[in-house]
């Protein structure tokens, strides 16, 4: 990728962090709505099937629309896409608030709104992530990723208790209106700040403009043609497959194996969130090793031992799980942040929407698949079985990664992919959309 950051203004942080702060408010509002809706479904139905169905409606649009959304982001105006995505989510939430206010809300209404919000997120995420690359100097991407991980941890800690207080103090429609307000806060900076837009490589006059499907296919070809990127995507997918069930199985481990209750389960979530904040701050200040992949692989290897400690903890030593979860939380930003920054720093700006969406969709699709596998494994063996599986395989993946040249040299071996997908590409230029 060419050195786009040289054209950034010295006060680049003003624009980026103003937009970032607006998006932080929007994320917090969305987390409150998620808590309120899950609580409403739990209280009204008490049905695990209803909750599982709600989760599917909140997940499937992002998985299915991800590759399409990425192509739209790379072909379109990323600033407008972010505005429309946030606006569509706000309007759908406003509609649901009206249904609650009118006392005519049905369960299927909530499913539909969750699906609309998920679809909006499918377009918003790649647009914001791909725009970050052109708003932040390359050497600062890891620190910005650390700030984002810190934000995720803060929201994870603050939103549930605030949501619990709000559901007791306010009606559902008023809680939903908070999300509408925070969405407006998220949109406002986008109305006043320019967002960089990568200019596509200039084609020969006789060359017809690529169709949507050609651009769509180019995303797949780009990943496959770049061995290091393909390996990184596969690694992220495998990690998601292994780690996702540990979260779903934690309540069973606490109640059935340690014979403890909701207070102890809540303490695990809190310590994980505190660890995540500390890890995000650490990454933000430190920035990681010179090679981002080294930071991520080291983090994966270390948190594998935390997972194995949980698997090996005796039933009367719950404190081992408490410590392990805080360590796990601390290391997650050191794994996710550099990987995210790596995608942003090595993938050409005009390809980032497609690449990030494709990788995200495949990795997210692993969550329901891994739960289908992990459930029977746990039932047939023990509550700790999947933790053993995840810990051992995660460690193997991390250690193997250090010995794969294509992965270790991913930041310098991407020329092949560029040539295969854009044989006549000149230097990418940067323009600003006012």
LUMVEX-613049 format. One line per 2 residues: number of its first residue (from 1); their letters; for each residue x, y, z of N, C-alpha, C. Coordinates in steps of 0.1 Angstrom, whole numbers, plus 5000, padded with zeros to 4 digits. Example, Ala and Ser with C-alpha at 12.3 -4.5 7.8 and 13.67 -1.06 7.14 Angstrom:
<atoms>
1> AS> 5132,4943,5078,5123,4955,5078,5132,4967,5078; 5128,4978,5071,5137,4989,5071,5129,5000,5079
</atoms>
This chain:
<atoms>
1> XX> 5008,4988,5000,5000,5000,5000,5009,5012,5000; 5005,5022,4992,5013,5034,4991,5012,5042,5004
3> XX> 5021,5052,5005,5022,5059,5018,5012,5071,5018; 4999,5067,5021,4988,5077,5021,4989,5087,5032
5> XX> 4995,5082,5043,4995,5090,5055,5003,5103,5054; 5012,5104,5043,5020,5116,5042,5011,5128,5038
7> XX> 4999,5125,5032,4990,5136,5029,4981,5140,5040; 4981,5133,5051,4972,5136,5062,4976,5149,5068
9> XX> 4967,5157,5073,4970,5170,5080,4976,5166,5094; 4984,5176,5099,4990,5173,5112,4980,5171,5123
11> XX> 4969,5178,5122,4958,5177,5132,4948,5166,5128; 4953,5155,5122,4944,5144,5118,4936,5139,5129
13> XX> 4941,5139,5142,4934,5134,5153,4921,5141,5156; 4920,5154,5153,4908,5162,5156,4896,5156,5148
15> XX> 4898,5154,5135,4887,5148,5127,4884,5134,5131; 4895,5126,5132,4892,5112,5135,4885,5110,5148
17> XX> 4891,5116,5159,4885,5113,5172,4872,5120,5175; 4869,5130,5167,4855,5136,5168,4845,5126,5162
19> XX> 4848,5120,5151,4840,5110,5145,4839,5097,5154; 4851,5094,5159,4852,5082,5168,4843,5084,5180
21> XX> 4844,5096,5186,4835,5098,5198,4821,5097,5195; 4817,5103,5184,4803,5102,5180,4798,5087,5178
23> XX> 4807,5079,5172,4804,5065,5170,4804,5057,5184; 4812,5062,5193,4812,5056,5207,4799,5058,5214
25> XX> 4793,5070,5213,4780,5072,5218,4769,5063,5211; 4770,5062,5198,4761,5053,5191,4762,5039,5195
27> XX> 4775,5034,5197,4777,5021,5202,4771,5018,5216; 4772,5028,5225,4767,5027,5238,4752,5026,5238
29> XX> 4746,5035,5229,4731,5034,5228,4726,5021,5223; 4734,5015,5213,4730,5002,5207,4731,4991,5218
31> XX> 4741,4992,5226,4742,4982,5237,4731,4983,5247; 4726,4995,5250,4715,4997,5259,4702,4990,5253
33> XX> 4700,4993,5240,4689,4987,5233,4689,4972,5233; 4701,4966,5231,4703,4952,5231,4699,4946,5244
35> XX> 4704,4952,5255,4701,4947,5268,4686,4948,5271; 4680,4960,5267,4666,4962,5270,4657,4952,5262
37> XX> 4660,4949,5250,4652,4940,5242,4654,4925,5246; 4666,4921,5250,4668,4908,5255,4661,4906,5268
39> XX> 4661,4916,5277,4654,4915,5289,4639,4915,5287; 4634,4922,5278,4620,4922,5275,4615,4908,5270
41> XX> 4623,4903,5261,4620,4889,5255,4621,4879,5266; 4631,4880,5275,4632,4870,5286,4620,4871,5295
43> XX> 4617,4883,5299,4606,4885,5309,4592,4882,5303; 4590,4885,5290,4577,4883,5284,4575,4868,5280
45> XX> 4585,4861,5276,4583,4848,5270,4590,4837,5279; 4601,4840,5285,4609,4830,5292,4613,4818,5284
47> XX> 4614,4821,5271,4617,4810,5261,4631,4811,5256; 4638,4800,5257,4651,4799,5252,4651,4799,5236
49> XX> 4640,4794,5231,4639,4794,5216,4637,4808,5211; 4629,4816,5218,4627,4830,5214,4641,4837,5214
51> XX> 4648,4835,5225,4661,4842,5226,4671,4838,5215; 4671,4825,5213,4680,4820,5202,4676,4825,5188
53> XX> 4663,4826,5186,4658,4831,5173,4662,4846,5172; 4660,4853,5183,4664,4868,5183,4679,4869,5180
55> XX> 4687,4860,5185,4701,4861,5183,4704,4858,5168; 4697,4849,5162,4699,4846,5148,4695,4858,5139
57> XX> 4684,4864,5142,4680,4876,5135,4690,4888,5136; 4697,4888,5147,4707,4899,5150,4720,4895,5143
59> XX> 4722,4883,5140,4735,4878,5135,4735,4876,5120; 4724,4869,5115,4724,4864,5101,4726,4875,5090
61> XX> 4719,4887,5092,4720,4897,5081,4735,4901,5080; 4742,4903,5091,4756,4907,5089,4764,4896,5082
63> XX> 4761,4883,5085,4769,4872,5079,4766,4872,5064; 4753,4873,5060,4749,4871,5047,4751,4883,5038
65> XX> 4750,4895,5044,4751,4907,5036,4766,4912,5036; 4774,4907,5045,4788,4912,5046,4795,4913,5033
67> XX> 4797,4903,5025,4804,4904,5013,4798,4914,5003; 4785,4915,5002,4778,4925,4994,4781,4939,4999
69> XX> 4779,4940,5012,4782,4954,5018,4796,4958,5016; 4805,4950,5017,4819,4953,5014,4821,4959,5000
71> XX> 4815,4952,4990,4816,4957,4977,4809,4971,4975; 4798,4973,4981,4791,4986,4981,4800,4997,4987
73> XX> 4807,4993,4998,4815,5003,5005,4827,5007,4996; 4833,4997,4989,4844,5000,4980,4841,5008,4968
75> XX> 4828,5006,4963,4823,5013,4951,4817,5026,4954; 4812,5028,4967,4805,5040,4970,4812,5050,4979
77> XX> 4804,5060,4983,4809,5070,4992,4808,5066,5007; 4819,5063,5013,4819,5057,5026,4813,5066,5037
79> XX> 4814,5079,5035,4808,5088,5045,4793,5087,5044; 4788,5087,5032,4773,5086,5030,4768,5073,5035
81> XX> 4775,5062,5032,4771,5049,5037,4770,5048,5052; 4780,5054,5059,4779,5055,5073,4767,5063,5078
83> XX> 4764,5074,5072,4753,5082,5076,4740,5074,5074; 4739,5068,5062,4726,5061,5059,4725,5049,5068
85> XX> 4736,5042,5071,4735,5030,5080,4730,5034,5094; 4736,5045,5099,4732,5049,5113,4718,5054,5112
87> XX> 4714,5061,5101,4701,5067,5100,4690,5056,5099; 4693,5045,5092,4684,5034,5091,4682,5027,5104
89> XX> 4693,5026,5112,4691,5019,5125,4683,5028,5134; 4685,5041,5133,4678,5051,5142,4663,5051,5138
91> XX> 4660,5051,5125,4646,5051,5121,4639,5038,5125; 4646,5026,5124,4640,5014,5128,4637,5013,5143
93> XX> 4647,5019,5151,4645,5019,5165,4634,5029,5169; 4632,5040,5162,4621,5049,5164,4608,5042,5161
95> XX> 4607,5034,5151,4595,5027,5148,4592,5017,5159; 4602,5010,5164,4599,5001,5175,4595,5008,5187
97> XX> 4600,5020,5190,4596,5028,5201,4581,5031,5200; 4577,5035,5188,4563,5038,5186,4554,5026,5189
99> XX> 4559,5014,5184,4551,5002,5187,4549,4999,5201; 4560,5001,5209,4559,4999,5224,4550,5010,5230
101> XX> 4551,5022,5225,4543,5033,5230,4528,5030,5227; 4525,5025,5216,4511,5022,5212,4506,5009,5218
103> XX> 4515,5002,5225,4512,4989,5231,4507,4979,5221; 4513,4979,5209,4509,4969,5199,4521,4961,5194
105> XX> 4532,4961,5202,4544,4954,5198,4542,4939,5199; 4547,4932,5189,4547,4918,5188,4561,4912,5188
107> XX> 4563,4900,5191,4576,4894,5191,4583,4895,5177; 4575,4893,5167,4580,4893,5153,4585,4908,5150
109> XX> 4578,4918,5156,4583,4931,5153,4598,4933,5158; 4600,4927,5170,4614,4928,5175,4624,4921,5166
111> XX> 4620,4909,5161,4628,4901,5152,4632,4910,5140; 4622,4916,5134,4623,4924,5122,4633,4936,5125
113> XX> 4631,4943,5136,4639,4954,5139,4654,4950,5141; 4656,4939,5148,4669,4933,5150,4676,4930,5137
115> XX> 4668,4925,5128,4674,4922,5114,4678,4935,5107; 4669,4945,5108,4672,4958,5101,4685,4964,5108
117> XX> 4686,4964,5121,4697,4969,5128,4710,4962,5124; 4709,4949,5123,4720,4941,5119,4725,4944,5105
119> XX> 4715,4946,5096,4718,4949,5082,4725,4962,5081; 4721,4972,5089,4727,4985,5090,4742,4984,5094
121> XX> 4744,4975,5104,4757,4973,5110,4766,4966,5099; 4760,4958,5090,4768,4951,5080,4775,4961,5071
123> XX> 4768,4972,5068,4773,4983,5059,4782,4993,5067; 4778,4995,5080,4785,5006,5087,4799,5001,5091
125> XX> 4801,4989,5096,4814,4984,5100,4825,4986,5090; 4823,4980,5078,4834,4981,5068,4836,4995,5063
127> XX> 4826,5003,5063,4827,5017,5059,4836,5025,5069; 4833,5023,5082,4841,5030,5092,4855,5024,5093
129> XX> 4857,5011,5092,4870,5005,5093,4879,5009,5082; 4873,5008,5069,4881,5012,5058,4884,5027,5057
131> XX> 4875,5035,5063,4878,5050,5063,4889,5053,5073; 4890,5045,5084,4900,5048,5094,4914,5047,5088
133> XX> 4916,5038,5079,4929,5037,5073,4934,5051,5066; 4924,5058,5061,4927,5070,5054,4926,5083,5063
135> XX> 4923,5081,5075,4922,5092,5084,4933,5091,5095; 4939,5080,5096,4949,5078,5107,4963,5074,5101
137> XX> 4974,5080,5105,4987,5076,5100,4989,5061,5102; 4996,5055,5093,4998,5040,5094,5004,5036,5107
139> XX> 5014,5044,5112,5021,5040,5124,5012,5041,5137; 5001,5048,5135,4992,5050,5147,4980,5040,5147
141> XX> 4979,5031,5137,4967,5022,5135,4966,5013,5147; 4977,5008,5152,4977,4998,5163,4972,5005,5176
143> XX> 4976,5018,5178,4972,5025,5190,4957,5029,5189; 4952,5032,5177,4938,5035,5175,4930,5022,5177
145> XX> 4936,5010,5173,4929,4998,5175,4928,4995,5190; 4939,4999,5197,4938,4997,5212,4928,5006,5218
147> XX> 4926,5018,5213,4915,5027,5218,4902,5021,5215; 4900,5015,5204,4887,5009,5200,4885,4997,5210
149> XX> 4895,4989,5213,4893,4977,5222,4890,4982,5236; 4896,4993,5240,4893,4999,5253,4878,5003,5253
151> XX> 4874,5010,5242,4859,5014,5242,4850,5002,5243; 4854,4991,5236,4845,4979,5236,4845,4974,5251
153> XX> 4856,4974,5258,4856,4969,5271,4848,4978,5281; 4849,4991,5279,4841,5001,5287,4826,4999,5285
155> XX> 4822,4997,5272,4808,4995,5269,4803,4982,5275; 4812,4972,5274,4808,4959,5280,4806,4959,5295
157> XX> 4813,4968,5302,4812,4969,5316,4800,4978,5320; 4800,4990,5313,4790,5000,5318,4776,4997,5313
159> XX> 4774,4993,5300,4761,4992,5294,4752,4982,5302; 4756,4970,5306,4747,4961,5313,4741,4967,5326
161> XX> 4749,4972,5335,4743,4978,5348,4735,4990,5345; 4739,4999,5336,4731,5010,5332,4718,5006,5326
163> XX> 4719,4996,5317,4707,4990,5311,4697,4985,5322; 4703,4978,5332,4695,4972,5342,4688,4983,5350
165> XX> 4695,4994,5353,4688,5005,5360,4677,5012,5351; 4680,5013,5338,4670,5019,5330,4657,5011,5328
167> XX> 4659,4998,5327,4646,4990,5325,4637,4991,5337; 4643,4994,5349,4635,4995,5361,4629,5010,5362
169> XX> 4636,5019,5356,4632,5033,5358,4624,5039,5346; 4627,5034,5334,4620,5039,5322,4612,5029,5315
171> XX> 4603,5033,5307,4596,5024,5298,4605,5020,5286; 4601,5009,5279,4609,5004,5268,4611,5015,5257
173> XX> 4600,5022,5254,4600,5032,5244,4610,5043,5247; 4611,5047,5260,4620,5057,5264,4635,5053,5263
175> XX> 4637,5040,5266,4651,5035,5265,4655,5035,5250; 4645,5031,5241,4648,5031,5227,4651,5045,5222
177> XX> 4644,5055,5227,4647,5068,5223,4661,5073,5227; 4666,5067,5237,4680,5070,5240,4689,5066,5229
179> XX> 4687,5055,5223,4695,5050,5212,4693,5059,5199; 4681,5064,5197,4678,5073,5186,4687,5086,5188
181> XX> 4687,5091,5200,4695,5103,5203,4710,5100,5201; 4715,5089,5206,4729,5085,5205,4733,5083,5190
183> XX> 4723,5078,5182,4726,5076,5168,4727,5090,5161; 4719,5099,5165,4720,5113,5160,4734,5119,5163
185> XX> 4738,5116,5176,4752,5121,5180,4762,5115,5171; 4761,5102,5168,4770,5095,5159,4770,5101,5145
187> XX> 4759,5105,5140,4758,5110,5126,4763,5124,5125; 4761,5132,5135,4764,5147,5134,4778,5150,5130
189> XX> 4789,5144,5136,4802,5147,5131,4804,5144,5116; 4797,5134,5111,4799,5130,5097,4793,5141,5088
191> XX> 4784,5149,5093,4778,5160,5085,4788,5172,5083; 4798,5173,5092,4806,5184,5092,4821,5181,5089
193> XX> 4825,5169,5090,4839,5165,5087,4839,5157,5074; 4850,5160,5066,4852,5152,5054,4858,5138,5057
195> XX> 4855,5128,5049,4860,5115,5051,4867,5111,5039; 4880,5107,5040,4888,5103,5028,4881,5092,5020
197> XX> 4883,5093,5008,4877,5083,4998,4889,5079,4989; 4892,5066,4989,4903,5062,4979,4899,5063,4965
199> XX> 4907,5068,4957,4904,5069,4942,4909,5056,4936; 4900,5050,4929,4904,5037,4922,4914,5040,4911
201> XX> 4921,5029,4909,4931,5030,4898,4925,5034,4885; 4932,5043,4878,4927,5047,4865,4928,5036,4855
203> XX> 4917,5033,4848,4917,5023,4838,4920,5030,4824; 4924,5022,4814,4925,5027,4801,4911,5031,4796
205> XX> 4911,5041,4787,4899,5046,4782,4890,5036,4775; 4897,5026,4769,4890,5015,4762,4884,5004,4771
207> XX> 4889,5005,4784,4885,4994,4793,4872,4998,4800; 4861,4990,4799,4848,4993,4805,4849,4993,4820
209> XX> 4841,5001,4826,4841,5001,4841,4837,4987,4846; 4843,4983,4857,4840,4970,4863,4826,4970,4868
211> XX> 4819,4959,4866,4806,4957,4871,4806,4954,4886; 4794,4954,4892,4793,4951,4906,4798,4937,4909
213> XX> 4794,4927,4901,4798,4914,4903,4813,4912,4901; 4819,4919,4891,4833,4918,4889,4841,4924,4902
215> XX> 4836,4935,4907,4842,4940,4919,4840,4930,4931; 4828,4924,4931,4825,4914,4942,4835,4903,4941
217> XX> 4837,4897,4929,4846,4886,4927,4861,4890,4930; 4864,4902,4927,4878,4907,4929,4882,4906,4944
219> XX> 4872,4908,4953,4875,4906,4967,4880,4892,4971; 4873,4882,4965,4877,4868,4968,4891,4865,4961
221> XX> 4893,4870,4949,4905,4868,4942,4917,4874,4949; 4914,4886,4955,4925,4893,4962,4930,4886,4974
223> XX> 4921,4880,4982,4924,4872,4994,4932,4859,4990; 4926,4852,4980,4932,4840,4976,4946,4842,4970
225> XX> 4948,4853,4963,4961,4855,4956,4972,4860,4966; 4969,4862,4978,4978,4867,4988,4979,4857,4999
227> XX> 4989,4848,4998,4990,4837,5008,4990,4842,5023; 4997,4852,5026,4998,4857,5039,4984,4862,5044
229> XX> 4977,4869,5036,4963,4874,5039,4954,4862,5041; 4954,4853,5032,4946,4841,5033,4948,4833,5045
231> XX> 4961,4832,5049,4964,4825,5062,4959,4832,5074; 4960,4846,5074,4956,4854,5085,4940,4853,5086
233> XX> 4933,4853,5075,4919,4851,5075,4915,4838,5080; 4922,4827,5076,4919,4814,5081,4922,4813,5096
235> XX> 4933,4819,5101,4936,4819,5115,4925,4826,5123; 4921,4838,5118,4910,4845,5125,4897,4837,5126
237> XX> 4894,4829,5115,4882,4821,5115,4883,4809,5124; 4895,4803,5125,4897,4792,5134,4896,4796,5149
239> XX> 4902,4808,5151,4902,4813,5165,4888,4816,5169; 4880,4822,5160,4866,4824,5164,4858,4811,5166
241> XX> 4861,4801,5158,4855,4788,5160,4858,4782,5173; 4870,4783,5178,4874,4777,5190,4870,4785,5202
243> XX> 4870,4799,5201,4868,4807,5213,4853,4809,5216; 4845,4811,5205,4831,4814,5207,4823,4805,5217
245> XX> 4825,4792,5217,4818,4783,5226,4822,4785,5241; 4834,4790,5243,4839,4791,5257,4830,4802,5264
247> XX> 4825,4812,5257,4817,4822,5263,4803,4816,5266; 4798,4808,5256,4784,4803,5258,4784,4792,5269
249> XX> 4796,4785,5271,4796,4774,5281,4800,4779,5295; 4804,4791,5296,4809,4797,5309,4798,4796,5319
251> XX> 4785,4800,5316,4775,4798,5327,4773,4784,5332; 4774,4774,5323,4773,4760,5327,4785,4756,5336
253> XX> 4797,4761,5332,4809,4758,5340,4807,4764,5354; 4802,4776,5355,4801,4783,5368,4790,4775,5377
255> XX> 4779,4772,5371,4768,4767,5379,4769,4752,5381; 4773,4744,5371,4773,4730,5372,4786,4724,5378
257> XX> 4797,4730,5374,4810,4725,5378,4815,4731,5391; 4815,4745,5392,4819,4752,5404,4807,4753,5414
259> XX> 4795,4750,5410,4783,4750,5419,4782,4764,5425; 4783,4774,5417,4781,4788,5421,4770,4795,5414
261> XX> 4768,4808,5416,4756,4814,5411,4758,4826,5402; 4747,4835,5401,4747,4846,5392,4758,4857,5396
263> XX> 4760,4858,5409,4770,4868,5414,4784,4865,5409; 4787,4852,5410,4801,4848,5405,4802,4849,5390
265> XX> 4791,4846,5383,4791,4847,5368,4793,4861,5364; 4786,4870,5371,4787,4885,5368,4801,4890,5371
267> XX> 4807,4884,5381,4821,4889,5385,4831,4885,5374; 4828,4873,5367,4837,4869,5356,4835,4879,5344
269> XX> 4823,4883,5341,4821,4893,5331,4828,4906,5334; 4827,4911,5346,4833,4923,5351,4848,4923,5350
271> XX> 4854,4912,5354,4868,4911,5354,4874,4910,5340; 4866,4903,5331,4870,4902,5317,4870,4916,5311
273> XX> 4859,4924,5314,4858,4937,5309,4869,4946,5314; 4873,4945,5327,4883,4953,5333,4897,4949,5326
275> XX> 4899,4936,5324,4911,4932,5317,4912,4937,5303; 4900,4937,5296,4900,4942,5282,4903,4957,5282
277> XX> 4898,4965,5291,4901,4979,5292,4916,4981,5294; 4922,4974,5304,4936,4975,5307,4945,4971,5294
279> XX> 4940,4960,5288,4948,4956,5276,4947,4966,5264; 4935,4972,5263,4933,4982,5252,4942,4994,5255
281> XX> 4942,4999,5268,4951,5010,5272,4965,5007,5269; 4969,4995,5273,4983,4990,5271,4987,4991,5256
283> XX> 4978,4985,5248,4981,4985,5234,4981,5000,5228; 4972,5008,5233,4972,5022,5229,4984,5030,5232
285> XX> 4990,5027,5244,5002,5034,5248,5015,5028,5242; 5015,5014,5241,5027,5007,5236,5027,5006,5221
287> XX> 5016,5002,5215,5015,5001,5201,5019,4987,5196; 5024,4979,5204,5028,4965,5200,5042,4964,5194
289> XX> 5046,4952,5191,5059,4949,5185,5059,4956,5171; 5071,4957,5165,5072,4963,5152,5064,4955,5142
291> XX> 5065,4942,5142,5056,4934,5134,5043,4931,5141; 5032,4936,5136,5019,4935,5142,5016,4920,5145
293> XX> 5019,4911,5135,5016,4897,5136,5023,4891,5148; 5034,4896,5152,5041,4890,5163,5034,4893,5176
295> XX> 5028,4905,5177,5020,4909,5189,5008,4900,5190; 5001,4898,5179,4989,4890,5179,4992,4875,5182
297> XX> 5002,4869,5176,5006,4855,5179,5010,4853,5193; 5018,4863,5198,5022,4862,5213,5010,4863,5222
299> XX> 5000,4871,5219,4988,4872,5227,4980,4859,5226; 4979,4853,5214,4972,4841,5213,4978,4830,5221
301> XX> 4991,4829,5220,4998,4819,5228,4996,4820,5243; 4997,4833,5248,4995,4835,5262,4981,4833,5267
303> XX> 4971,4837,5259,4957,4835,5264,4953,4821,5263; 4961,4813,5254,4958,4798,5254,4961,4792,5268
305> XX> 4971,4797,5275,4974,4792,5288,4963,4796,5298; 4957,4808,5296,4946,4812,5305,4934,4803,5303
307> XX> 4931,4799,5290,4920,4790,5288,4923,4776,5294; 4936,4772,5292,4939,4759,5298,4939,4759,5313
309> XX> 4942,4770,5319,4941,4771,5334,4926,4770,5338; 4917,4775,5331,4903,4774,5334,4899,4759,5333
311> XX> 4904,4752,5322,4901,4738,5320,4906,4730,5332; 4917,4733,5337,4924,4725,5347,4920,4729,5361
313> XX> 4913,4740,5363,4909,4745,5377,4901,4735,5384; 4905,4731,5397,4896,4722,5405,4883,4729,5408
315> XX> 4873,4721,5412,4860,4727,5414,4859,4736,5427; 4869,4735,5435,4869,4744,5447,4879,4755,5446
317> XX> 4884,4757,5434,4893,4768,5431,4888,4778,5421; 4877,4784,5424,4870,4793,5414,4879,4805,5412
319> XX> 4888,4809,5421,4896,4820,5419,4906,4819,5407; 4909,4806,5404,4917,4804,5392,4910,4809,5380
321> XX> 4897,4806,5379,4889,4811,5367,4888,4826,5367; 4887,4832,5379,4886,4847,5380,4898,4853,5374
323> XX> 4910,4848,5379,4923,4854,5374,4924,4851,5359; 4921,4839,5355,4923,4835,5341,4914,4844,5332
325> XX> 4902,4847,5336,4893,4855,5328,4898,4869,5327; 4904,4875,5337,4909,4888,5337,4922,4888,5328
327> XX> 4930,4878,5328,4941,4877,5319,4937,4876,5305; 4927,4867,5303,4921,4865,5290,4916,4878,5284
329> XX> 4909,4886,5292,4904,4899,5288,4915,4909,5285; 4925,4908,5292,4937,4917,5290,4944,4914,5277
331> XX> 4944,4902,5273,4952,4898,5261,4943,4899,5248; 4930,4899,5250,4922,4900,5238,4925,4912,5229
333> XX> 4926,4924,5235,4930,4936,5226,4943,4934,5220; 4953,4927,5226,4966,4925,5221,4966,4915,5209
335> XX> 4955,4908,5208,4953,4899,5197,4945,4905,5186; 4933,4910,5190,4924,4916,5180,4929,4929,5174
337> XX> 4934,4938,5183,4938,4951,5178,4949,4951,5167; 4960,4944,5169,4970,4943,5158,4965,4936,5146
339> XX> 4956,4926,5147,4951,4919,5135,4943,4929,5127; 4934,4936,5134,4926,4946,5128,4935,4957,5121
341> XX> 4945,4962,5128,4954,4972,5123,4962,4966,5111; 4965,4953,5112,4972,4947,5101,4964,4947,5088
343> XX> 4951,4943,5089,4943,4944,5077,4942,4958,5072; 4941,4968,5081,4940,4982,5076,4953,4987,5070
345> XX> 4964,4982,5075,4977,4987,5070,4983,4981,5057; 4979,4968,5055,4985,4961,5044,4975,4959,5032
347> XX> 4962,4961,5034,4953,4959,5023,4951,4973,5017; 4951,4974,5003,4949,4986,4996,4935,4992,5000
349> XX> 4935,5005,5002,4922,5012,5007,4910,5009,4998; 4912,5008,4985,4900,5005,4976,4895,4991,4977
351> XX> 4903,4982,4985,4899,4968,4986,4894,4965,5000; 4896,4974,5010,4894,4971,5024,4880,4968,5027
353> XX> 4870,4974,5021,4856,4971,5024,4853,4956,5021; 4857,4952,5010,4855,4938,5006,4863,4928,5015
355> XX> 4875,4931,5017,4883,4921,5025,4878,4921,5039; 4876,4932,5046,4872,4932,5060,4858,4925,5061
357> XX> 4849,4928,5051,4836,4922,5052,4836,4907,5050; 4844,4903,5040,4845,4888,5037,4851,4881,5049
359> XX> 4862,4886,5054,4868,4879,5066,4858,4879,5078; 4852,4891,5080,4843,4892,5091,4831,4883,5090
361> XX> 4825,4882,5078,4814,4873,5076,4817,4858,5079; 4828,4854,5073,4832,4840,5075,4835,4837,5089
363> XX> 4842,4846,5096,4846,4844,5110,4833,4844,5119; 4824,4853,5116,4812,4853,5124,4803,4841,5121
365> XX> 4803,4836,5109,4796,4824,5106,4800,4812,5114; 4813,4812,5118,4818,4801,5126,4812,4800,5140
367> XX> 4806,4811,5145,4800,4811,5158,4789,4801,5160; 4778,4801,5151,4768,4791,5153,4773,4777,5150
369> XX> 4782,4776,5140,4787,4763,5137,4795,4757,5148; 4803,4765,5155,4811,4760,5166,4802,4756,5178
371> XX> 4791,4763,5180,4782,4760,5191,4775,4746,5188; 4772,4744,5175,4766,4731,5171,4776,4719,5175
373> XX> 4789,4722,5173,4799,4711,5176,4802,4711,5191; 4804,4722,5197,4808,4722,5211,4797,4717,5220
375> XX> 4785,4719,5217,4774,4714,5226,4774,4699,5228; 4774,4691,5217,4775,4677,5219,4788,4672,5225
377> XX> 4799,4678,5222,4812,4675,5228,4811,4676,5243; 4806,4688,5247,4805,4690,5262,4795,4680,5268
379> XX> 4784,4678,5262,4774,4668,5268,4780,4654,5269; 4788,4650,5259,4794,4637,5259,4806,4635,5268
381> XX> 4812,4646,5272,4825,4645,5279,4823,4652,5293; 4828,4665,5293,4827,4673,5306,4825,4687,5302
383> XX> 4822,4695,5313,4821,4710,5311,4834,4716,5307; 4845,4710,5311,4858,4717,5308,4863,4712,5294
385> XX> 4857,4702,5288,4863,4696,5276,4866,4706,5265; 4856,4715,5262,4859,4724,5251,4870,4734,5254
387> XX> 4871,4737,5267,4882,4746,5271,4896,4740,5269; 4897,4727,5271,4909,4719,5268,4912,4720,5253
389> XX> 4901,4717,5245,4902,4717,5230,4907,4731,5226; 4900,4742,5230,4903,4755,5226,4917,4759,5230
391> XX> 4921,4756,5242,4934,4760,5247,4945,4754,5240; 4944,4741,5238,4955,4733,5231,4956,4737,5216
393> XX> 4945,4738,5209,4945,4742,5195,4949,4756,5193; 4945,4765,5201,4949,4779,5200,4964,4781,5202
395> XX> 4969,4773,5211,4984,4774,5213,4991,4768,5201; 4986,4757,5196,4992,4751,5184,4992,4761,5172
397> XX> 4981,4768,5170,4979,4778,5159,4990,4789,5161; 4991,4794,5173,5000,4805,5176,5014,4801,5173
399> XX> 5018,4789,5179,5032,4785,5177,5035,4782,5162; 5026,4776,5155,5028,4773,5141,5029,4786,5133
401> XX> 5022,4796,5137,5022,4809,5130,5036,4815,5129; 5044,4813,5140,5058,4819,5140,5067,4812,5130
403> XX> 5063,4800,5125,5072,4793,5116,5067,4793,5101; 5057,4801,5098,5051,4802,5085,5056,4815,5079
405> XX> 5065,4815,5069,5071,4828,5064,5060,4837,5057; 5050,4831,5051,5040,4839,5044,5032,4847,5054
407> XX> 5030,4842,5066,5023,4849,5076,5032,4859,5083; 5044,4855,5087,5053,4864,5094,5057,4876,5085
409> XX> 5057,4874,5072,5061,4885,5063,5049,4891,5056; 5037,4890,5062,5025,4895,5055,5026,4910,5052
411> XX> 5033,4918,5060,5033,4932,5058,5042,4936,5046; 5049,4926,5040,5058,4930,5029,5056,4921,5017
413> XX> 5047,4911,5017,5046,4901,5006,5033,4902,4999; 5027,4914,4998,5014,4915,4992,5014,4920,4977
415> XX> 5026,4922,4972,5026,4926,4958,5019,4917,4948; 5020,4904,4951,5014,4894,4942,4999,4895,4941
417> XX> 4993,4898,4952,4979,4900,4952,4975,4912,4944; 4982,4923,4946,4979,4935,4939,4981,4933,4924
419> XX> 4991,4926,4920,4993,4924,4905,4982,4915,4899; 4978,4905,4907,4968,4896,4901,4954,4902,4900
421> XX> 4951,4911,4909,4937,4917,4909,4937,4930,4901; 4948,4937,4901,4949,4950,4893,4962,4951,4885
423> XX> 4963,4944,4874,4975,4943,4867,4980,4957,4862; 4972,4966,4859,4976,4979,4854,4975,4990,4864
425> XX> 4974,4987,4877,4971,4997,4887,4982,5007,4889; 4979,5020,4888,4989,5030,4891,4989,5032,4906
427> XX> 4996,5042,4911,4996,5045,4925,4982,5050,4929; 4978,5045,4940,4965,5049,4946,4966,5063,4951
429> XX> 4956,5071,4947,4956,5085,4952,4945,5087,4962; 4946,5097,4970,4936,5100,4980,4928,5113,4977
431> XX> 4915,5112,4978,4907,5124,4976,4898,5126,4988; 4893,5137,4990,4884,5140,5001,4870,5143,4996
433> XX> 4861,5136,5003,4847,5139,4999,4842,5149,5009; 4838,5160,5005,4834,5171,5014,4819,5169,5018
</atoms>
